[in-house]
Amino acid sequence: MTEASAVRIAKAAARAADDKKADDVQVLKMPEVMAETEYFVICSAETHVQVRTIVDAVVDALAKEGVKPLRQEGGPGNSWILLDFGAVIVHVFLEGDREYYSLERLWADAQPVAWDA
């Protein structure tokens, strides 16, 4: 996946999450220490149902771009679902778990990317 296509995929994932009312959607360009991952998309939701809806919307939106997840960690009822698209990783959290794990603080050296809500 090229840099241009990775950023396009990350932004498409962010827009899909935002369309389903995800909270505080962020796209982060990951530092060089992340060997294969170029972008994180991080968002949260208030309920398990909304988490599942956001995950489904992201998967559907990226399928239209010709991209399928390589794997998914977590499933219905989980408070954190990770979608691995290779160069792009999407994290969908329940609100409390997002605050607890605080990936934005953990990866504070990552650069925020504007994605046009």
Steps between C-alpha positions, in 0.01 A plus 500: 500500500646837406510801733231674291268201509559446873400856587198473267391179677553653846290804407226280350491298824477820706213634288313167526537504880391863515194423285391257774545768770830371640643732764833684468615338176875543454743396230863476609804459275708254692870552562766304313532250787174342385649278230190411298233735633482849355173627649279444802135598491364529854142565602254414773132436561261496793355149457599154375237529228652825375851346507374214280321745267818706457710188434252379237493844334880517481528149356227577241652836402846355452364200308368756248861625475612143427655446843408221738621456857790262544364417844270622774562485873190510718140439409145571610493593866867604513588850615790537253501372145811523283482474122832430328516621140879469481632855478185626675377382840153606619423500874138530612456531877227539755552843659639377833747260342629767265574722798664210686730387216562854375670408172533867411715552809692177446582607143544870578771529234252404226388784274128586481360493146204712386235279342208737426201404709 
